[in-house]
Amino acid sequence: MSQLSRNMEQSKEEQQRFQFARIATIESPYKEKFAIPRQPNLVNAAKGKVILCGLANNEELVRDIEQFSHLWLIFVFHGTQAQGWKPLVRPPRLGGNKKTGVLATRSTFRPNPIGMSVVKLDKVTTEQKQTVLHISGLDLLDGTPIIDIKPYVPYSDAITDAQGGFAQTEPNADVSINFTDQAQTDLSQYQTKYSELALLIEQVLSQDPRPAYKHNKLDDKIYGMRLFDLNIQWTFTGLASISVLNITRLT
Ligand code: SAM
């Protein structure tokens, strides 16, 4: 085979396209990107559902899955997909100002916008022909399309002496959180519907959801974040202390 035809073959392979159908959709308290933790299991009070769909909505596909405490969810970054990708990105773990190869990061702006998260499997239910995997610790936007689910297999997936590069350890979560009187009154109104709301807010905010370049800087801005159908307003009251100001239902 000549060099020319070898090159043509190669480029045909490179252009090959693959199509995958959605097998499930995520139901998540995170309704917008802002304040979603940057990896799974940093906020274990975040509970969500994997709603199986189409031909995958069949109990047989998940038979015996409850033997596993954790699952890999393979998904499409549907919320950023339209923005395309970049060879170099600025990971928040490097302060958001140093560029790194996209494939050396977990950035959403990848050549193929595919993500993978390990989540805890709490239970499986099937009601009125709808099979649902109940999960916690997710880092996924509401509506995220799932294209595959696999059991987490500790003997092979957990490599205890692995090198984690610039993300060797969990990010700091040492911001203290307090609720103003107004926020406490608001909380009591919503806590019947959302039983672990206070804990969820605390865990999310202790990650400091602001862009990385703002970390450890004084900041008097009032931020809003959306969890479920609620808007939560908060502000920094020191370098490492946040005050939750109020919680209101979005219309
Ligand atoms: N654990 C996954 C991984 O490593 O592939 C995701 C890591 S990525 C850094 C996590 C961020 O992706 C979250 O903080 C959130 O902002 C964003 N995200 C989550 N679900 C998304 C979606 N469906 N579309 C776009 N961005 C999403």
Residues whose N, C-alpha, C, O or C-beta is under 5 A from the ligand:
A	BS01	SAM	K33 I36 P37 R38 Q39 P40 V76 F77 H78 G79 T80 R106 S107 T108 I114 G115 M116 S117 D139 L140 L141 T144
